[in-house]
Amino acid sequence: MFDSKPVIIKEWTDEEKLVKHDVETVPIWAKLNDLELKFWGAECLSKICKKVGKYIKSDQITQQRTFLSYARVMLEVKVGCEFPNSIEFIDEKGFSH
């Protein structure tokens, strides 16, 4: 982000043509509040987040579980999509979260 606007950086070569590309997806960081610690693994986060976008990774603090207020994940989302206020899912035992 630069000046509150998303910025896409692409590797440049001397053969590169300066053409404006239509961007269809962008990476964003999202916070998952009130998510139980047992769901903080990459596989669980990926399954939970697929309702919003494609899971890319979680931040180091989430991976190391050093700050337990929320999980922070990077997602690839479609430009212009609307984001839900909450994500509901059913765990392996059939309980809704």
Biotite code that builds the C-alpha atoms (Angstrom):
import biotite.structure as struc

atoms = struc.array([
    struc.Atom([0.000, 0.000, 0.000], chain_id="A", res_id=1, res_name="MET", atom_name="CA", element="C"),
    struc.Atom([1.182, 3.496, -0.800], chain_id="A", res_id=2, res_name="PHE", atom_name="CA", element="C"),
    struc.Atom([-0.873, 6.512, 0.229], chain_id="A", res_id=3, res_name="ASP", atom_name="CA", element="C"),
    struc.Atom([-3.702, 4.087, 1.141], chain_id="A", res_id=4, res_name="SER", atom_name="CA", element="C"),
    struc.Atom([-3.748, 2.684, -2.392], chain_id="A", res_id=5, res_name="LYS", atom_name="CA", element="C"),
    struc.Atom([-2.610, -0.802, -3.450], chain_id="A", res_id=6, res_name="PRO", atom_name="CA", element="C"),
    struc.Atom([0.664, -0.913, -5.361], chain_id="A", res_id=7, res_name="VAL", atom_name="CA", element="C"),
    struc.Atom([1.736, -3.846, -7.531], chain_id="A", res_id=8, res_name="ILE", atom_name="CA", element="C"),
    struc.Atom([5.458, -4.202, -8.161], chain_id="A", res_id=9, res_name="ILE", atom_name="CA", element="C"),
    struc.Atom([6.702, -6.258, -11.083], chain_id="A", res_id=10, res_name="LYS", atom_name="CA", element="C"),
    struc.Atom([10.272, -7.184, -11.983], chain_id="A", res_id=11, res_name="GLU", atom_name="CA", element="C"),
    struc.Atom([11.525, -4.978, -14.808], chain_id="A", res_id=12, res_name="TRP", atom_name="CA", element="C"),
    struc.Atom([13.768, -5.957, -17.704], chain_id="A", res_id=13, res_name="THR", atom_name="CA", element="C"),
    struc.Atom([15.067, -3.823, -20.570], chain_id="A", res_id=14, res_name="ASP", atom_name="CA", element="C"),
    struc.Atom([12.680, -5.672, -22.925], chain_id="A", res_id=15, res_name="GLU", atom_name="CA", element="C"),
    struc.Atom([9.713, -4.776, -20.731], chain_id="A", res_id=16, res_name="GLU", atom_name="CA", element="C"),
    struc.Atom([6.941, -2.868, -22.435], chain_id="A", res_id=17, res_name="LYS", atom_name="CA", element="C"),
    struc.Atom([5.276, -0.249, -20.295], chain_id="A", res_id=18, res_name="LEU", atom_name="CA", element="C"),
    struc.Atom([1.705, -1.372, -20.577], chain_id="A", res_id=19, res_name="VAL", atom_name="CA", element="C"),
    struc.Atom([-1.041, -0.991, -18.025], chain_id="A", res_id=20, res_name="LYS", atom_name="CA", element="C"),
    struc.Atom([-2.185, -4.446, -16.983], chain_id="A", res_id=21, res_name="HIS", atom_name="CA", element="C"),
    struc.Atom([-5.658, -5.131, -15.696], chain_id="A", res_id=22, res_name="ASP", atom_name="CA", element="C"),
    struc.Atom([-5.317, -6.497, -12.185], chain_id="A", res_id=23, res_name="VAL", atom_name="CA", element="C"),
    struc.Atom([-7.853, -9.178, -11.319], chain_id="A", res_id=24, res_name="GLU", atom_name="CA", element="C"),
    struc.Atom([-6.561, -10.325, -7.932], chain_id="A", res_id=25, res_name="THR", atom_name="CA", element="C"),
    struc.Atom([-4.583, -8.693, -5.137], chain_id="A", res_id=26, res_name="VAL", atom_name="CA", element="C"),
    struc.Atom([-2.987, -9.963, -1.927], chain_id="A", res_id=27, res_name="PRO", atom_name="CA", element="C"),
    struc.Atom([-4.430, -8.619, 1.327], chain_id="A", res_id=28, res_name="ILE", atom_name="CA", element="C"),
    struc.Atom([-3.797, -9.214, 5.011], chain_id="A", res_id=29, res_name="TRP", atom_name="CA", element="C"),
    struc.Atom([-6.821, -10.265, 7.069], chain_id="A", res_id=30, res_name="ALA", atom_name="CA", element="C"),
    struc.Atom([-7.270, -10.682, 10.824], chain_id="A", res_id=31, res_name="LYS", atom_name="CA", element="C"),
    struc.Atom([-9.302, -13.606, 12.107], chain_id="A", res_id=32, res_name="LEU", atom_name="CA", element="C"),
    struc.Atom([-10.585, -12.586, 15.528], chain_id="A", res_id=33, res_name="ASN", atom_name="CA", element="C"),
    struc.Atom([-11.852, -15.101, 18.100], chain_id="A", res_id=34, res_name="ASP", atom_name="CA", element="C"),
    struc.Atom([-10.456, -18.087, 16.213], chain_id="A", res_id=35, res_name="LEU", atom_name="CA", element="C"),
    struc.Atom([-9.550, -20.950, 18.528], chain_id="A", res_id=36, res_name="GLU", atom_name="CA", element="C"),
    struc.Atom([-5.851, -21.765, 18.639], chain_id="A", res_id=37, res_name="LEU", atom_name="CA", element="C"),
    struc.Atom([-6.417, -25.307, 17.366], chain_id="A", res_id=38, res_name="LYS", atom_name="CA", element="C"),
    struc.Atom([-7.426, -23.859, 13.961], chain_id="A", res_id=39, res_name="PHE", atom_name="CA", element="C"),
    struc.Atom([-4.230, -21.802, 13.481], chain_id="A", res_id=40, res_name="TRP", atom_name="CA", element="C"),
    struc.Atom([-2.384, -24.398, 11.386], chain_id="A", res_id=41, res_name="GLY", atom_name="CA", element="C"),
    struc.Atom([-1.830, -23.658, 7.684], chain_id="A", res_id=42, res_name="ALA", atom_name="CA", element="C"),
    struc.Atom([-4.193, -26.412, 6.528], chain_id="A", res_id=43, res_name="GLU", atom_name="CA", element="C"),
    struc.Atom([-7.068, -25.232, 8.749], chain_id="A", res_id=44, res_name="CYS", atom_name="CA", element="C"),
    struc.Atom([-6.523, -21.572, 7.897], chain_id="A", res_id=45, res_name="LEU", atom_name="CA", element="C"),
    struc.Atom([-6.518, -22.444, 4.205], chain_id="A", res_id=46, res_name="SER", atom_name="CA", element="C"),
    struc.Atom([-9.866, -24.255, 4.495], chain_id="A", res_id=47, res_name="LYS", atom_name="CA", element="C"),
    struc.Atom([-11.452, -21.502, 6.583], chain_id="A", res_id=48, res_name="ILE", atom_name="CA", element="C"),
    struc.Atom([-10.250, -18.675, 4.333], chain_id="A", res_id=49, res_name="CYS", atom_name="CA", element="C"),
    struc.Atom([-11.283, -20.223, 1.012], chain_id="A", res_id=50, res_name="LYS", atom_name="CA", element="C"),
    struc.Atom([-14.719, -18.644, 1.471], chain_id="A", res_id=51, res_name="LYS", atom_name="CA", element="C"),
    struc.Atom([-13.028, -15.258, 1.053], chain_id="A", res_id=52, res_name="VAL", atom_name="CA", element="C"),
    struc.Atom([-10.017, -15.929, -1.168], chain_id="A", res_id=53, res_name="GLY", atom_name="CA", element="C"),
    struc.Atom([-6.974, -18.105, -1.719], chain_id="A", res_id=54, res_name="LYS", atom_name="CA", element="C"),
    struc.Atom([-4.828, -18.599, 1.377], chain_id="A", res_id=55, res_name="TYR", atom_name="CA", element="C"),
    struc.Atom([-1.200, -17.629, 0.743], chain_id="A", res_id=56, res_name="ILE", atom_name="CA", element="C"),
    struc.Atom([0.413, -17.627, 4.195], chain_id="A", res_id=57, res_name="LYS", atom_name="CA", element="C"),
    struc.Atom([0.107, -16.515, 7.786], chain_id="A", res_id=58, res_name="SER", atom_name="CA", element="C"),
    struc.Atom([2.412, -14.027, 9.451], chain_id="A", res_id=59, res_name="ASP", atom_name="CA", element="C"),
    struc.Atom([5.285, -15.104, 11.674], chain_id="A", res_id=60, res_name="GLN", atom_name="CA", element="C"),
    struc.Atom([3.480, -14.131, 14.880], chain_id="A", res_id=61, res_name="ILE", atom_name="CA", element="C"),
    struc.Atom([0.546, -16.371, 13.952], chain_id="A", res_id=62, res_name="THR", atom_name="CA", element="C"),
    struc.Atom([2.867, -19.241, 12.982], chain_id="A", res_id=63, res_name="GLN", atom_name="CA", element="C"),
    struc.Atom([4.774, -18.986, 16.256], chain_id="A", res_id=64, res_name="GLN", atom_name="CA", element="C"),
    struc.Atom([1.587, -18.304, 18.266], chain_id="A", res_id=65, res_name="ARG", atom_name="CA", element="C"),
    struc.Atom([3.263, -15.477, 20.187], chain_id="A", res_id=66, res_name="THR", atom_name="CA", element="C"),
    struc.Atom([0.294, -13.056, 20.074], chain_id="A", res_id=67, res_name="PHE", atom_name="CA", element="C"),
    struc.Atom([-2.968, -14.906, 20.640], chain_id="A", res_id=68, res_name="LEU", atom_name="CA", element="C"),
    struc.Atom([-5.594, -12.173, 20.111], chain_id="A", res_id=69, res_name="SER", atom_name="CA", element="C"),
    struc.Atom([-6.101, -12.993, 16.434], chain_id="A", res_id=70, res_name="TYR", atom_name="CA", element="C"),
    struc.Atom([-4.625, -14.943, 13.532], chain_id="A", res_id=71, res_name="ALA", atom_name="CA", element="C"),
    struc.Atom([-3.298, -12.857, 10.639], chain_id="A", res_id=72, res_name="ARG", atom_name="CA", element="C"),
    struc.Atom([-3.324, -14.327, 7.129], chain_id="A", res_id=73, res_name="VAL", atom_name="CA", element="C"),
    struc.Atom([-2.476, -13.183, 3.624], chain_id="A", res_id=74, res_name="MET", atom_name="CA", element="C"),
    struc.Atom([-5.160, -13.961, 1.064], chain_id="A", res_id=75, res_name="LEU", atom_name="CA", element="C"),
    struc.Atom([-5.378, -13.504, -2.680], chain_id="A", res_id=76, res_name="GLU", atom_name="CA", element="C"),
    struc.Atom([-8.783, -11.969, -3.423], chain_id="A", res_id=77, res_name="VAL", atom_name="CA", element="C"),
    struc.Atom([-10.586, -10.744, -6.505], chain_id="A", res_id=78, res_name="LYS", atom_name="CA", element="C"),
    struc.Atom([-10.550, -6.990, -6.995], chain_id="A", res_id=79, res_name="VAL", atom_name="CA", element="C"),
    struc.Atom([-13.882, -5.449, -6.066], chain_id="A", res_id=80, res_name="GLY", atom_name="CA", element="C"),
    struc.Atom([-15.187, -8.391, -4.062], chain_id="A", res_id=81, res_name="CYS", atom_name="CA", element="C"),
    struc.Atom([-17.149, -7.782, -0.884], chain_id="A", res_id=82, res_name="GLU", atom_name="CA", element="C"),
    struc.Atom([-15.774, -9.173, 2.343], chain_id="A", res_id=83, res_name="PHE", atom_name="CA", element="C"),
    struc.Atom([-17.934, -10.919, 4.922], chain_id="A", res_id=84, res_name="PRO", atom_name="CA", element="C"),
    struc.Atom([-18.059, -9.625, 8.496], chain_id="A", res_id=85, res_name="ASN", atom_name="CA", element="C"),
    struc.Atom([-17.694, -13.180, 9.737], chain_id="A", res_id=86, res_name="SER", atom_name="CA", element="C"),
    struc.Atom([-16.857, -16.639, 8.438], chain_id="A", res_id=87, res_name="ILE", atom_name="CA", element="C"),
    struc.Atom([-18.782, -19.637, 9.704], chain_id="A", res_id=88, res_name="GLU", atom_name="CA", element="C"),
    struc.Atom([-17.471, -23.173, 9.358], chain_id="A", res_id=89, res_name="PHE", atom_name="CA", element="C"),
    struc.Atom([-18.100, -26.646, 10.747], chain_id="A", res_id=90, res_name="ILE", atom_name="CA", element="C"),
    struc.Atom([-15.189, -28.435, 12.411], chain_id="A", res_id=91, res_name="ASP", atom_name="CA", element="C"),
    struc.Atom([-14.251, -32.111, 12.177], chain_id="A", res_id=92, res_name="GLU", atom_name="CA", element="C"),
    struc.Atom([-16.662, -32.982, 15.001], chain_id="A", res_id=93, res_name="LYS", atom_name="CA", element="C"),
    struc.Atom([-19.630, -31.240, 13.350], chain_id="A", res_id=94, res_name="GLY", atom_name="CA", element="C"),
    struc.Atom([-19.620, -28.155, 15.576], chain_id="A", res_id=95, res_name="PHE", atom_name="CA", element="C"),
    struc.Atom([-20.321, -24.761, 14.025], chain_id="A", res_id=96, res_name="SER", atom_name="CA", element="C"),
    struc.Atom([-17.850, -21.916, 14.635], chain_id="A", res_id=97, res_name="HIS", atom_name="CA", element="C"),
])
